[in-house]
Amino acid sequence: MRSAESESFSHYFPPTKAFADCGCQVLSMGFERIGAGERYPRRDHPDDHLFTYQRGRILSSYVIEVLTSGAGNYESEKFRSTPLSAGDVCLVFPEIRHRYRPKPEVGWSKWWVELCGPLADQWMGVAGFTPDQSVLPHAGCAPLMGAFEDLAVAARADQAFQPLLTSSLALQIIARMQAGLGKPLAREDNRLRMVRAARHLIHEQTANPRIAWEDLARNLGVGYSSLRKSFMQLMGLSPGQYHLSLRQRRAVELLRNSDLPIAAISELLGFESIYYFSRFIKQRTGLSPRALRSRPEKGFPDAGNDLE
C-alpha cells in the first residue's frame, strides 16, 4: 500500500463502456509532492489539464484533493481565495474556473481523484457539496486517506475489474469526506426534506396518470422548477420520470404476482384503456403485458408440508 510519504505518481484512465455503465467514471488519480521552491504547476499533465496560475483552468469533471502536508491556497469564480493546510479537502466543480498552488516556501503533498458521471453528480448533490463550499477544513480524516490508498491499489488492478473497483472507491471518498466533517450524510436541509415529501406524495398518486405538478410543488411551499431541480440533483431523474418508473414497477409486479386480469390492472393504475396500458408496458419493458405474464416462473422446490 502506498503511503502519504511516497513520491509523486499519477494514473489516467481511458474512457470505456465499462466505466460508463458504472455511472461514475474515474478519469485520473494520484499523489503529488511539490517541494519548497519547486516550480508549479508541473509540466507533465495532459494537455487538457495544463494551466497557468494567472489564467486558471476549467474542467468538465469533479476533482477531490486532500492535502497531507504543506500549505497553499485555492480560489474559483464561486469561492474566494482561501488558505489550505494539511488535512484540508479542496473540491473542483465542473465548468467552474479555478486555480490553486502550494505556498512556495513550504510546498505541499496531496492526493487527488478526478471523476464524472451521473452517479458522481448525484452523490455530490446528496452530500450537499456546492461550488460555494470548495474548501472543507480538516476533513482529511484517516479513513479518507485509507480510501485514497485503496484507490491507488485499484489503479493497478486487472483492467477487467478496474471500473467497478475505482468507481466504488471514488464514491466512498465522497462519503468519507462527509463523515470527516462530522455532518450527517445527505445533509438534512430543506431541500432534502422537500424531495422526501415529494416522493411520498408521488407514491400516493402512483395510479394518477396526470399529476398536477405545480399544485404538488405549491403544497410543499416551492415552485415546480425549484422542486424539479432539487429532485434531479438528489434522485438523478425528474419527478415525472420517477412517477413513470413507479407506475411501470407496480404494473410489472401485478402482472407477475397477481391473478388480476390485464384489463383490471390497467384500470387499477388509471390507464384510459388496455390499449394505452399495453403500449406503455411495451415501450418501457420491451414486452407486452401478456408476454410478461406468461414468462415461465421457476418457483420454489417442493419442501413438503407448508409451515403453519
VENZIMO-V368577 format. One record per residue. N is the residue number from 1. PHI is phi in whole degrees, -180 to 180 (NA if undefined). Layout:
n: (N/N)
phi: (PHI/PHI)
//
This chain:
n: (1/2/3/4/5/6/7/8/9/10/11/12/13/14/15/16/17/18/19/20/21/22/23/24/25/26/27/28/29/30/31/32/33/34/35/36/37/38/39/40/41/42/43/44/45/46/47/48/49/50/51/52/53/54/55/56/57/58/59/60/61/62/63/64/65/66/67/68/69/70/71/72/73/74/75/76/77/78/79/80/81/82/83/84/85/86/87/88/89/90/91/92/93/94/95/96/97/98/99/100/101/102/103/104/105/106/107/108/109/110/111/112/113/114/115/116/117/118/119/120/121/122/123/124/125/126/127/128/129/130/131/132/133/134/135/136/137/138/139/140/141/142/143/144/145/146/147/148/149/150/151/152/153/154/155/156/157/158/159/160/161/162/163/164/165/166/167/168/169/170/171/172/173/174/175/176/177/178/179/180/181/182/183/184/185/186/187/188/189/190/191/192/193/194/195/196/197/198/199/200/201/202/203/204/205/206/207/208/209/210/211/212/213/214/215/216/217/218/219/220/221/222/223/224/225/226/227/228/229/230/231/232/233/234/235/236/237/238/239/240/241/242/243/244/245/246/247/248/249/250/251/252/253/254/255/256/257/258/259/260/261/262/263/264/265/266/267/268/269/270/271/272/273/274/275/276/277/278/279/280/281/282/283/284/285/286/287/288/289/290/291/292/293/294/295/296/297/298/299/300/301/302/303/304/305/306/307/308)
phi: (NA/-82/-95/-72/-95/-73/-78/-62/-155/-147/-137/-113/-104/-70/-61/-139/-64/-61/-64/-61/-66/-72/83/-142/-94/-84/-90/-162/-159/171/-131/-126/-122/-116/-78/-57/78/-79/-62/-148/-72/-67/-102/-102/-80/-59/-54/-78/-111/-68/-159/-107/-64/-64/-92/71/-157/-126/-111/-101/-145/-90/-131/-112/-128/-130/-77/-103/-162/82/-157/-175/-150/-138/-155/-148/-61/-108/-143/-66/-59/-135/-69/-119/-140/-55/98/-77/-108/-117/-114/-107/-109/-60/63/-113/-67/-148/-159/-158/-164/-77/-72/-54/-77/-125/70/-161/-134/-159/-93/-150/-142/-113/-148/-154/116/-62/-70/-62/-58/-67/-67/-64/-68/-63/-71/86/-83/-136/-59/-87/-134/-91/-121/-110/-66/56/-92/-80/-74/-57/-61/-66/-60/-61/-65/-65/-64/-63/-65/-63/-67/-63/-63/-100/-74/-56/-60/-66/-104/-57/-57/-66/-63/-69/-63/-67/-71/-63/-67/-63/-62/-60/-64/-72/-59/-65/-64/-66/-82/72/-106/-65/-58/82/46/-69/-116/-61/-63/-65/-63/-64/-67/-62/-65/-63/-59/-61/-66/-68/-60/-65/-113/-54/-85/-89/-71/-136/-71/-83/-64/-63/-67/-61/-64/-62/-64/-93/83/-137/-85/-65/-62/-68/-62/-63/-62/-66/-63/-63/-66/-92/-107/83/-154/-77/-57/-64/-65/-63/-62/-63/-66/-65/-64/-63/-62/-65/-63/-64/-59/-68/-66/-86/-117/-124/-101/-63/-60/-58/-63/-70/-65/-58/-68/-60/-94/82/-80/-66/-157/-66/-64/-66/-63/-63/-65/-60/-65/-65/-66/-94/-118/83/-128/-79/-55/-65/-67/-62/-70/-91/-62/-64/-105/-72/69/-108/-65/-66/-107/88/-66/-66/-74/-97)
//
